[in-house]
Amino acid sequence: MVAACGSGGTEELLPRLATDGRTDVLRPAGAEHVAIEPPKGMRVVTVVVYAARPLSLPIQGVETFRHRAVVLLHSAVAAERFAEQCDAQEIDRSEVSLACLGQRIADAAGQAWREIAIAPRPEDAALLALAARMCQSGAVRVDANNTIG
């Protein structure tokens, strides 16, 4: 039975569950996840349900990032990897705007980006809406043929 679903991470949800008298919590998580300390009397079982696999930026992506792009980031690991790849490819961070699912992700990306924005809620719909606004505000140049450049 699902008793509750959080939208701000497990840390935000546990106190509410403890208040409701819950003692056993299942926490689906990625292979790399934040350690948590449950409230006294609560047992949290973390089950890894996915793993991120680092990839290199494709050559087409490298060229796109050189001309004002908006990148959506879902995890701190992805943010760190993206920053490393940009630095390795000598991509000017001031040409790239980041739309992040949360503050921890933005922090992991580092500094010197054109813009860093955080979704108002940690949900895909909120992140996509944020990215759309960033594109419309001029973070990305698109010509009459809808070609990014």
Salt bridges, closest charged atoms under 4 A:
GLU12 OE2 - ARG16 NH1 3.83
ASP24 OD1 - ARG43 NE 2.97
GLU63 OE2 - ARG66 NE 3.43
ASP87 OD2 - ARG93 NH2 2.85
GLU123 OE1 - ARG121 NE 3.21
ASP124 OD1 - HIS74 NE2 2.78
